[in-house]
Amino acid sequence: MPAAPSRLPFALFFALASVACGGDESASEAPGLEGGDADLAWTAEEVYSLGGFEAIDWDAFGDVSGVGFDGDGNLYVLDSQAVRVHKIASSGELVRSFGSQGEGPGELNRPESMVVFPDGRVAVYDFGKFGWVRYDTEGEWIEDVTIDDPGTMQLLGNFSVAGGDAVFAEVVGEIRMNRGGGGEDVEAGGDGEAEESGPPVVRVALAEGAEATTVYRGWEPPEPEGPESEFSASSDAGNTMQIRMSPLRAFEPGLLLSGLPGGGFVVVDSTAYDVEIRDASGELVGAISRPIPPVVVTESIREAERGRRIAEVEEREQRGDQTGGVRLLGGGGAADLDMSGMNRMMRERIENMTFYPEIPVIEALATDPDGRVWIQRSSGEPGEDGPTDIVRTDQTYVGTLPADGIRTPDAFGPGGLAAWIETDEYDAQRIVVKRIVEGGGD
């Protein structure tokens, strides 16, 4: 079974020894990590909602790319399209908005994501500035932490608070800046001559010039085989560009990461039910495993996944999404592209895509303020939800939320508060804040 390197051989042993045959089954009837599920009778009561098709004020969101709570239950929303951060009180009322479009100190160029610290400080990851823009508890600018001459600029994602002023982040790629007498070339690249392969997790100390320390390096699946896809597009400025994309492979295991309240983190990087618990320096301090093997990908699963992805492309076409925005590096600014060619390319990639032989058991990972780990499992069927296990870091099994129950939130707050980013029937974004009320298990 493809899985991460054997740091935790006992977990692999359990997976191989299990007699279960699907991602949502288990080896025995007794509930617990080594047995069956104990369903949790938890409910979620709505506190307030924001946005949606009928919104006409500040909450008429363009592109919500980050949400987070502070320790007092205030919600922060990053709208990348409006280039603003909104702070909302626990009552649902707007407290303040801050941030503005620009390249100057405290301004946001191309905000991509955000982390919110318990005391209400905010750090926005700004791709346009190659760094972070930091704000204090009142929304006032603290500093820009940018890289003047990056040489090789790491692209980060999957952020979590790491304690103090630091964040954990996954390095999802890099851009190599080649500067010479003939001008500036920008090249997207991989790890180049890095001594170790696999996606790194870094701890970024923002108050120390965004100094990054690698604390973990994940398992890297083999590269998919097949030809690249490309298309040419013209921008509204009259420029023509070529966009090239690598072969597509479904069900490939990625790296899932979430920070713990004490400064450590949990991580998954294989197809197995294998959650590693690590401290702030990356040292392995524990593990959460269940004897649930991955689902083997069959021809019917492949057909269903192709159909699901083609349906998503058709839905975009029916909505009239024939243009899209792209920001050009090197001072090119933003441009609108004809997306009909992009949609054709996406169809081609889907029709020719290959498949990883197994569907990873775990499809989402999160941690709540109480330090419990939310482990959302795959159903084994494309497009269908699976159940979510709640487990403490001492491996105490709390129970399982059924597939039709509470889904993993986009942000957790104090006192059971949680926020979900949703899309209504008009394709408008809305944020729903609920309070999770814990009941017992069956």
ZASE-695934 format. One record per residue (C-alpha): residue number from 0; x, y, z. Coordinates in nm, 4 decimals. Layout:
! residues N
     k         c1         c2         c3
   NUM          X          Y          Z
...
//
This chain:
! residues 442
     k         c1         c2         c3
     0     0.0000     0.0000     0.0000
     1     0.1528     0.3367    -0.0948
     2     0.2094     0.5358     0.2194
     3     0.4615     0.7627     0.3832
     4     0.8073     0.6331     0.4743
     5     0.7891     0.3927     0.7677
     6     0.8176     0.6378     1.0549
     7     0.5222     0.4616     1.2190
     8     0.5346     0.0971     1.1150
     9     0.2664    -0.0097     1.3608
    10     0.0110     0.2050     1.1772
    11     0.0990     0.0397     0.8489
    12     0.0705    -0.2998     1.0179
    13    -0.2813    -0.2172     1.1380
    14    -0.3832    -0.1044     0.7891
    15    -0.2534    -0.4244     0.6313
    16    -0.4013    -0.6482     0.8989
    17    -0.7484    -0.4930     0.8802
    18    -1.0243    -0.6982     0.7237
    19    -1.2202    -0.3865     0.6287
    20    -1.2715    -0.3226     0.2600
    21    -1.3734     0.0438     0.2424
    22    -1.2764     0.3912     0.3648
    23    -1.5785     0.4164     0.5983
    24    -1.5682     0.0666     0.7499
    25    -1.3706    -0.0695     1.0436
    26    -1.2315    -0.3934     1.1751
    27    -1.4652    -0.4705     1.4663
    28    -1.7952    -0.3699     1.6237
    29    -1.6414    -0.2198     1.9374
    30    -1.6172     0.1603     1.9034
    31    -1.2783     0.3236     1.9285
    32    -0.9641     0.3840     1.7266
    33    -0.9196     0.0100     1.6653
    34    -1.2886    -0.0665     1.6225
    35    -1.6129     0.0731     1.4875
    36    -1.7521     0.4256     1.4991
    37    -1.9394     0.5778     1.7932
    38    -2.1660     0.8416     1.6377
    39    -2.1689     1.1791     1.8123
    40    -2.5044     1.3489     1.8627
    41    -2.3613     1.6993     1.8216
    42    -2.5673     1.9853     1.6790
    43    -2.4769     2.3260     1.5335
    44    -2.6994     2.6252     1.6133
    45    -2.6722     2.9246     1.3800
    46    -2.5509     3.2455     1.5460
    47    -2.5416     3.4733     1.2399
    48    -2.4707     3.4698     0.8672
    49    -2.3092     3.7208     0.6331
    50    -2.3039     3.7796     0.2590
    51    -2.4985     3.5969    -0.0072
    52    -2.6758     3.7147    -0.3219
    53    -2.8852     3.9814    -0.1476
    54    -2.5951     4.1460     0.0373
    55    -2.5393     4.5081    -0.0749
    56    -2.3002     4.6452     0.1865
    57    -1.9494     4.5500     0.3016
    58    -2.0504     4.1829     0.3186
    59    -2.1207     4.1584    -0.0546
    60    -1.8099     3.9442    -0.0723
    61    -1.6060     3.9126    -0.3886
    62    -1.3611     3.6370    -0.2956
    63    -1.3339     3.5203     0.0653
    64    -0.9887     3.3629     0.0876
    65    -0.9503     3.3440     0.4651
    66    -1.1513     3.3442     0.7882
    67    -1.0390     3.3181     1.1488
    68    -1.1467     3.3889     1.5079
    69    -0.9595     3.5627     1.7870
    70    -0.9785     3.4520     2.1491
    71    -1.2803     3.6762     2.2192
    72    -1.4932     3.5243     1.9437
    73    -1.4534     3.8053     1.6907
    74    -1.4469     3.6782     1.3319
    75    -1.2030     3.8135     1.0724
    76    -1.2763     3.7828     0.7004
    77    -1.0238     3.8414     0.4220
    78    -1.1941     3.9476     0.0971
    79    -0.9153     3.9241    -0.1597
    80    -1.1196     4.0854    -0.4349
    81    -1.2167     4.3870    -0.2237
    82    -0.8651     4.3852    -0.0706
    83    -1.0077     4.4325     0.2805
    84    -1.0095     4.2566     0.6150
    85    -1.3354     4.2789     0.8106
    86    -1.3610     4.2279     1.1865
    87    -1.7054     4.1089     1.2999
    88    -1.8192     4.0960     1.6630
    89    -1.9668     3.7798     1.8115
    90    -2.3096     3.9411     1.7612
    91    -2.2549     3.9575     1.3850
    92    -2.2035     4.3359     1.3721
    93    -1.9133     4.4898     1.1812
    94    -1.6476     4.6265     1.4167
    95    -1.4084     4.7674     1.1567
    96    -1.2542     4.7072     0.8162
    97    -0.8890     4.7637     0.7361
    98    -0.6437     4.7190     0.4511
    99    -0.6522     4.8814     0.1071
   100    -0.5244     4.8182    -0.2441
   101    -0.1715     4.9346    -0.3115
   102     0.1961     4.8602    -0.2913
   103     0.2878     5.0964    -0.0086
   104     0.3460     5.0164     0.3601
   105     0.0381     4.8572     0.5142
   106    -0.1377     4.8271     0.1775
   107    -0.2307     4.4975     0.0152
   108    -0.1227     4.4113    -0.3358
   109    -0.2425     4.0559    -0.3926
   110    -0.3623     3.9090    -0.0614
   111    -0.3821     3.5315    -0.0750
   112    -0.4498     3.4127     0.2808
   113    -0.4584     3.5205     0.6444
   114    -0.3859     3.4004     0.9954
   115    -0.5520     3.5434     1.3076
   116    -0.3719     3.5223     1.6421
   117    -0.5667     3.4699     1.9675
   118    -0.5045     3.8306     2.0803
   119    -0.6540     3.9703     1.7587
   120    -0.3370     4.0443     1.5612
   121    -0.3647     3.9616     1.1919
   122    -0.1034     3.8631     0.9337
   123    -0.2012     3.8647     0.5662
   124     0.0086     3.6631     0.3216
   125     0.0510     3.8897     0.0173
   126     0.1766     3.7231    -0.2988
   127     0.2150     4.0585    -0.4730
   128     0.4574     4.1765    -0.2037
   129     0.6367     3.8439    -0.1668
   130     0.5707     3.8436     0.2061
   131     0.3365     3.9367     0.4906
   132     0.1470     4.2476     0.6005
   133     0.0948     4.2574     0.9781
   134    -0.1788     4.4462     1.1685
   135    -0.2297     4.4964     1.5425
   136    -0.5406     4.4300     1.7491
   137    -0.6959     4.7612     1.6348
   138    -0.6349     4.6938     1.2672
   139    -0.3423     4.9368     1.2554
   140    -0.0445     4.8474     1.0412
   141     0.2581     4.7048     1.2256
   142     0.4998     4.6219     0.9448
   143     0.5477     4.4654     0.6044
   144     0.7695     4.1591     0.6167
   145     0.8834     4.1295     0.2559
   146     1.1786     3.9958     0.0612
   147     1.3466     4.2648    -0.1495
   148     1.5473     4.0274    -0.3686
   149     1.4129     3.6775    -0.3118
   150     1.6356     3.4911    -0.5572
   151     1.4121     3.1915    -0.5034
   152     1.0747     3.2897    -0.3620
   153     0.8881     3.0135    -0.1825
   154     0.5129     3.0012    -0.2390
   155     0.3334     2.9145     0.0817
   156    -0.0090     2.7774     0.1666
   157    -0.2014     2.5794     0.4267
   158    -0.1307     2.8229     0.7130
   159    -0.1751     2.7663     1.0874
   160    -0.0841     2.9713     1.3937
   161     0.2325     2.8292     1.5507
   162     0.2341     3.0258     1.8771
   163     0.3918     3.3634     1.9525
   164     0.4235     3.5572     1.6281
   165     0.4953     3.2499     1.4138
   166     0.2954     3.0478     1.1633
   167     0.3272     2.7017     1.0152
   168     0.3024     2.6840     0.6373
   169     0.3442     2.4294     0.3631
   170     0.5814     2.5187     0.0804
   171     0.3655     2.4512    -0.2253
   172     0.6094     2.5776    -0.4909
   173     0.8653     2.8394    -0.5702
   174     0.9444     3.1132    -0.8196
   175     1.3016     3.1639    -0.9292
   176     1.3944     3.5211    -1.0076
   177     1.6730     3.5337    -1.2667
   178     1.8122     3.8861    -1.2822
   179     2.0558     3.9818    -1.5559
   180     2.1538     4.2554    -1.7940
   181     1.8767     4.1666    -2.0334
   182     1.6001     4.2340    -1.7847
   183     1.4148     4.0201    -1.5361
   184     1.2915     3.6705    -1.6081
   185     1.0408     3.4964    -1.3838
   186     1.0376     3.1191    -1.3911
   187     0.8158     2.8809    -1.2002
   188     1.0145     2.5905    -1.0664
   189     1.0432     2.3044    -0.8216
   190     1.2985     2.2190    -0.5596
   191     1.5889     2.2275    -0.8083
   192     1.8976     2.0834    -0.6446
   193     1.7478     2.0498    -0.3002
   194     1.9128     1.7731    -0.1039
   195     1.5819     1.6352     0.0176
   196     1.2652     1.5792    -0.1817
   197     0.9071     1.6050    -0.0641
   198     0.6941     1.9042     0.0362
   199     0.8440     2.0912     0.3336
   200     0.6548     2.2420     0.6259
   201     0.8191     2.5578     0.7578
   202     0.7809     2.7576     1.0778
   203     0.7866     3.1273     0.9839
   204     0.8851     3.3744     1.2589
   205     0.7158     3.6939     1.1382
   206     0.8792     3.9286     1.3921
   207     1.2212     3.8079     1.2802
   208     1.1951     3.9068     0.9169
   209     0.9798     3.6052     0.8249
   210     1.2711     3.3733     0.8953
   211     1.1623     3.0241     0.7902
   212     1.2816     2.7012     0.9474
   213     1.1958     2.3644     0.7952
   214     1.0309     2.1530     1.0656
   215     0.8986     1.8648     0.8553
   216     0.9358     1.7191     0.5090
   217     0.6533     1.5116     0.3693
   218     0.6403     1.2134     0.1418
   219     0.6372     1.2954    -0.2294
   220     0.4314     1.0664    -0.4559
   221     0.5729     0.9842    -0.8007
   222     0.5072     1.2436    -1.0696
   223     0.2084     1.1681    -1.2967
   224     0.2885     1.0580    -1.6488
   225     0.1410     1.2069    -1.9626
   226     0.1676     1.5121    -2.1883
   227     0.1279     1.8699    -2.0673
   228    -0.1753     2.0712    -2.1800
   229    -0.1507     2.4268    -2.3064
   230    -0.3515     2.7022    -2.4694
   231    -0.2932     3.0563    -2.5908
   232    -0.5040     3.3449    -2.4666
   233    -0.5274     3.7160    -2.5361
   234    -0.5613     3.9673    -2.2556
   235    -0.7702     4.2835    -2.2577
   236    -0.4447     4.4746    -2.3085
   237    -0.3807     4.2971    -2.6387
   238    -0.1084     4.0686    -2.5074
   239    -0.0936     3.7019    -2.5990
   240     0.0338     3.4440    -2.3559
   241     0.0626     3.0697    -2.3335
   242    -0.0499     2.8789    -2.0274
   243     0.0894     2.5305    -1.9779
   244    -0.0303     2.2823    -1.7177
   245     0.1102     1.9486    -1.6061
   246    -0.0780     1.6168    -1.6395
   247    -0.3681     1.5667    -1.4005
   248    -0.3893     1.2753    -1.1585
   249    -0.6888     1.2096    -0.9370
   250    -0.6765     1.0893    -0.5753
   251    -0.3093     1.1717    -0.5368
   252    -0.2303     1.2032    -0.1627
   253    -0.1334     1.5524    -0.0556
   254     0.0009     1.7001     0.2653
   255    -0.2587     1.7991     0.5259
   256    -0.1473     2.0268     0.8100
   257    -0.3050     2.1937     1.1120
   258    -0.1517     2.3754     1.4097
   259    -0.2208     2.2827     1.7711
   260    -0.2986     2.5391     2.0457
   261     0.0252     2.4569     2.2286
   262     0.2454     2.5416     1.9305
   263     0.2832     2.1981     1.7722
   264     0.1066     2.0615     1.4682
   265    -0.0553     1.7512     1.3208
   266     0.0217     1.6305     0.9702
   267    -0.0864     1.3633     0.7207
   268     0.1028     1.2898     0.3986
   269    -0.0003     0.9412     0.2820
   270    -0.3029     0.7345     0.1827
   271    -0.3150     0.5613     0.5233
   272    -0.5013     0.6670     0.8393
   273    -0.1784     0.7930     0.9888
   274    -0.1874     1.1303     1.1719
   275     0.1461     1.2383     1.3163
   276     0.1627     1.4717     1.6169
   277     0.4729     1.6921     1.6247
   278     0.5970     1.9683     1.8519
   279     0.6917     2.3197     1.7388
   280     1.0388     2.2046     1.6319
   281     0.9004     1.9155     1.4276
   282     0.9887     1.6360     1.6687
   283     0.7496     1.3392     1.6571
   284     0.5639     1.3182     1.9904
   285     0.2679     1.0947     1.9099
   286     0.0393     0.9479     1.6476
   287    -0.3271     0.8767     1.5785
   288    -0.3995     0.5673     1.3690
   289    -0.7004     0.3550     1.2808
   290    -0.7083     0.0202     1.0955
   291    -0.8997     0.1628     0.7983
   292    -0.7340     0.0853     0.4641
   293    -0.7610     0.3061     0.1548
   294    -1.0192     0.2227    -0.1086
   295    -0.8733     0.0662    -0.4225
   296    -0.9620     0.2703    -0.7326
   297    -1.1761     0.0706    -0.9761
   298    -1.2904     0.1509    -1.3294
   299    -1.6346     0.2564    -1.2023
   300    -1.4691     0.4995    -0.9595
   301    -1.2557     0.6387    -1.2414
   302    -1.5638     0.6943    -1.4597
   303    -1.7497     0.8614    -1.1734
   304    -1.4601     1.0983    -1.0992
   305    -1.4202     1.1971    -1.4649
   306    -1.7943     1.2661    -1.4832
   307    -1.7902     1.4732    -1.1651
   308    -1.5060     1.6942    -1.2882
   309    -1.6546     1.7381    -1.6355
   310    -1.9816     1.8445    -1.4690
   311    -1.7921     2.1158    -1.2771
   312    -1.6478     2.2533    -1.6020
   313    -1.9925     2.2487    -1.7654
   314    -2.1399     2.4313    -1.4670
   315    -1.8835     2.7102    -1.5060
   316    -1.9642     2.7325    -1.8753
   317    -2.3391     2.7521    -1.8060
   318    -2.2809     3.0311    -1.5539
   319    -2.1091     3.2236    -1.8308
   320    -1.7625     3.2127    -1.6744
   321    -1.5884     3.2850    -2.0046
   322    -1.3399     3.5378    -1.8715
   323    -1.1022     3.5180    -1.5806
   324    -0.8414     3.7323    -1.4144
   325    -0.4703     3.6732    -1.3944
   326    -0.1988     3.8830    -1.2342
   327     0.1270     3.9060    -1.4290
   328     0.4600     3.9073    -1.2485
   329     0.7282     4.1583    -1.3334
   330     0.5036     4.4658    -1.3313
   331     0.2509     4.3403    -1.5870
   332    -0.0429     4.4117    -1.3582
   333    -0.3760     4.2338    -1.3916
   334    -0.5461     4.1241    -1.7104
   335    -0.8701     3.9514    -1.8089
   336    -0.8341     3.6402    -2.0222
   337    -1.0773     3.4584    -2.2466
   338    -1.1471     3.1458    -2.0421
   339    -1.3117     2.9399    -2.3178
   340    -0.9686     2.8053    -2.4134
   341    -0.8943     2.7333    -2.0484
   342    -1.2187     2.5360    -2.0186
   343    -1.1244     2.3341    -2.3279
   344    -0.7865     2.2630    -2.1760
   345    -0.9470     2.1525    -1.8493
   346    -1.1703     1.9105    -2.0400
   347    -0.8655     1.7716    -2.2160
   348    -0.6799     1.7259    -1.8871
   349    -0.9786     1.5475    -1.7321
   350    -1.0254     1.3158    -2.0291
   351    -0.6560     1.2220    -2.0202
   352    -0.6021     1.2210    -1.6467
   353    -0.4510     0.9259    -1.4673
   354    -0.5449     0.7922    -1.1260
   355    -0.3558     0.7141    -0.8107
   356    -0.4276     0.3457    -0.7274
   357    -0.5887     0.4262    -0.3906
   358    -0.8179     0.6924    -0.2480
   359    -0.6562     0.8396     0.0667
   360    -0.8484     0.7526     0.3825
   361    -0.8197     1.1093     0.5189
   362    -0.9402     1.4007     0.3051
   363    -0.9381     1.6894     0.5559
   364    -0.7608     1.7682     0.8834
   365    -0.8254     2.0411     1.1408
   366    -0.7758     2.1185     1.5090
   367    -1.0073     2.3065     1.7446
   368    -0.9217     2.5384     2.0387
   369    -0.9466     2.2439     2.2801
   370    -0.6648     2.0691     2.0919
   371    -0.8876     1.7981     1.9504
   372    -0.8147     1.6727     1.6003
   373    -1.0919     1.6636     1.3390
   374    -1.0122     1.3872     1.0913
   375    -1.2513     1.3893     0.7970
   376    -1.2501     1.0572     0.6145
   377    -1.3196     0.9851     0.2521
   378    -1.6392     0.8013     0.1669
   379    -1.4591     0.6145    -0.1104
   380    -1.7127     0.7483    -0.3635
   381    -1.6380     1.0605    -0.5732
   382    -1.8436     1.3617    -0.4649
   383    -1.9884     1.1972    -0.1530
   384    -1.9084     1.3083     0.2019
   385    -1.7480     1.0788     0.4539
   386    -1.7639     1.0797     0.8367
   387    -1.5383     1.2850     1.0662
   388    -1.3535     1.1398     1.3646
   389    -1.2854     1.3576     1.6707
   390    -0.9723     1.2439     1.8557
   391    -0.7604     1.3988     2.1311
   392    -0.3845     1.4142     2.0874
   393    -0.3404     1.1546     2.3633
   394    -0.5207     0.9180     2.1215
   395    -0.8446     0.9286     2.3215
   396    -1.1277     0.8663     2.0751
   397    -1.4149     1.1119     2.1333
   398    -1.6431     0.9803     1.8598
   399    -1.7435     1.0226     1.4969
   400    -1.9662     1.2786     1.3284
   401    -2.1691     1.0982     1.0600
   402    -2.1368     1.1925     0.6931
   403    -2.4668     1.3834     0.7028
   404    -2.3754     1.5620     1.0265
   405    -2.1527     1.8603     1.1055
   406    -1.8812     1.9159     0.8457
   407    -1.5299     2.0338     0.9326
   408    -1.5452     2.4154     0.9742
   409    -1.3248     2.6616     0.7875
   410    -1.2429     2.8263     1.1225
   411    -1.2882     2.7411     1.4907
   412    -1.3549     2.9963     1.7637
   413    -1.3895     2.9877     2.1432
   414    -1.6928     2.8440     2.3181
   415    -1.7898     2.6177     2.0288
   416    -1.8057     2.8940     1.7665
   417    -1.7259     2.7837     1.4120
   418    -1.7490     2.9399     1.0658
   419    -1.8167     2.7874     0.7256
   420    -1.7653     2.9535     0.3851
   421    -2.0563     2.8565     0.1613
   422    -2.1885     2.9398    -0.1851
   423    -2.5602     3.0043    -0.2374
   424    -2.7725     2.9082    -0.5377
   425    -2.6649     3.2276    -0.7159
   426    -2.2957     3.1388    -0.6732
   427    -2.2512     3.4202    -0.4193
   428    -2.0343     3.3589    -0.1160
   429    -2.1779     3.3655     0.2329
   430    -2.0309     3.2940     0.5756
   431    -2.2354     3.1048     0.8314
   432    -2.1309     3.1167     1.1971
   433    -2.2717     2.8509     1.4275
   434    -2.2160     2.7303     1.7810
   435    -2.1412     2.3603     1.8084
   436    -2.3332     2.2005     2.0947
   437    -2.1798     1.8748     2.2078
   438    -2.4017     1.5818     2.2961
   439    -2.3193     1.2219     2.3694
   440    -2.2461     0.9242     2.1496
   441    -2.4781     0.6429     2.0536
//
